[in-house]
Amino acid sequence: MKKPVLFTGDPISREVSPLRYNRKDSFRFTFKTPLKAAFSIYELNGKEVHSHAGTALMHDLSPSGTKISTNLNLPVDKNSDYPVKIHLQFMLNQSVYEIKAEIIWKKIYFDDYFYGVHFYAGDDIKEEIIQQLKVYVKQV
């Protein structure tokens, strides 16, 4: 069976170029049912803090980050020199992960706040997430 080839380009001029997949680039898996997660802030405005744990839903996951939502309005300022840094805890296939991360964007949708989260994770954790996502996909 031939693999499909994706194309990009201008549909009017019919110029197309193959869209290549780079194995080093991150992919993003979107969950049909978001996973439960917990987080706490450990650095705010460049200073160490100890916040209470908050709950969130993980809508997608990649080796380098995730999108979460919560009803908590976190003090994310895209113009700040200091990102909000969090500990994010979640379970995937009976494996528990606690990863340091930073929030890189914030969007408000009705009463929920959505956040883009970038992991501070080494290659070993990134590879483990890839393997666990492969197992997860086979189970759903």
For each residue, the residues with C-beta under 8 A, 3 or more apart:
1:
2:
3:
4:
5: 18
6: 18 19
7: 16 17 18 19
8: 16 17 18 19
9: 13 14 15 16 17
10: 13 14 15
11: 14
12:
13: 9 10
14: 9 10 11
15: 9 10
16: 7 8 9
17: 7 8 9
18: 5 6 7 8
19: 6 7 8
20:
21: 25
22: 25
23:
24:
25: 21 22
26: 62 63 64 65
27: 62 63
28: 60 61 62
29: 60 61 62 133 136 137
30: 59 60
31: 34 35 58 59 60 61
32: 140
33:
34: 31 57 58 59 69
35: 31 57 58 61 90 91 92
36: 55 56 57 58 90 91
37: 55 56 57 58 66 68 88 89 90
38: 53 54 55 56 88 89 90
39: 53 54 56 68 70 86 87 88 89
40: 50 51 52 53 54 86 87
41: 44 49 51 74 84 85 86
42: 48 49 50 51 85 86 87 100
43: 46 47 48 49 82 84 85
44: 41 47 49 75 82 84 85
45: 80 82
46: 43 81 82
47: 43 44
48: 42 43
49: 41 42 43 44
50: 40 42
51: 40 41 42 54
52: 40
53: 38 39 40
54: 38 39 40 51 70 72
55: 36 37 38 70
56: 36 37 38 39 68 69 70 88 115
57: 34 35 36 37 68 69 70
58: 31 34 35 36 37 61 66 67 68 90
59: 30 31 34 66 67 68 69 114
60: 28 29 30 31 66 67
61: 28 29 31 35 58 66 92 129 133
62: 26 27 28 29 65 66 129
63: 26 27 119 121 125 126 127 129 130
64: 26 118 119 121 126
65: 26 62 101 104 116 117 118 119
66: 37 58 59 60 61 62 88 117 119
67: 58 59 60 114 115 116 117
68: 37 39 56 57 58 59 88 114 115 117
69: 34 56 57 59 109 112 113 114 115
70: 39 54 55 56 57 74 112 113 115
71: 111 112 113
72: 54 113
73: 113
74: 41 70 84 103 106 113 115
75: 44 84
76: 83 84 103 105 106 115
77: 80
78: 105 106
79:
80: 45 77 83
81: 46
82: 43 44 45 46
83: 76 80 102 103 104
84: 41 43 44 74 75 76 102 103
85: 41 42 43 44 100 101 102 103
86: 39 40 41 42 100 101 102 103 117
87: 39 40 42 98 99 100 101
88: 37 38 39 56 66 68 97 98 99 100 101 117 119
89: 37 38 39 96 97 98 99
90: 35 36 37 38 58 96 97
91: 35 36 94 95 96 97
92: 35 61 95 97 129 132 133 136
93: 132 135 136 139
94: 91
95: 91 92 128 132
96: 89 90 91
97: 88 89 90 91 92 125 129
98: 87 88 89
99: 87 88 89 119 120 121 125
100: 42 85 86 87 88 119 120 121
101: 65 85 86 87 88 117 118 119 120
102: 83 84 85 86 117 118 120
103: 74 76 83 84 85 86 106 115 116 117 118
104: 65 83 116 117 118
105: 76 78 115 116
106: 74 76 78 103 113 114 115 116
107: 113 114 115
108: 112 113 114
109: 69 112 113 114
110:
111: 71
112: 69 70 71 108 109
113: 69 70 71 72 73 74 106 107 108 109
114: 59 67 68 69 106 107 108 109
115: 56 67 68 69 70 74 76 103 105 106 107
116: 65 67 103 104 105 106
117: 65 66 67 68 86 88 101 102 103 104
118: 64 65 101 102 103 104
119: 63 64 65 66 88 99 100 101 125 126
120: 99 100 101 102
121: 63 64 99 100 125 126 129
122: 125 126
123: 126 127
124: 127 128
125: 63 97 99 119 121 122 128 129
126: 63 64 119 121 122 123 129 130
127: 63 123 124 130 131
128: 95 124 125 131 132
129: 61 62 63 92 97 121 125 126 132 133
130: 63 126 127 133 134
131: 127 128 134 135
132: 92 93 95 128 129 135 136
133: 29 61 92 129 130 136 137
134: 130 131 137 138
135: 93 131 132 138 139
136: 29 92 93 132 133 139 140
137: 29 133 134 140
138: 134 135
139: 93 135 136
140: 32 136 137
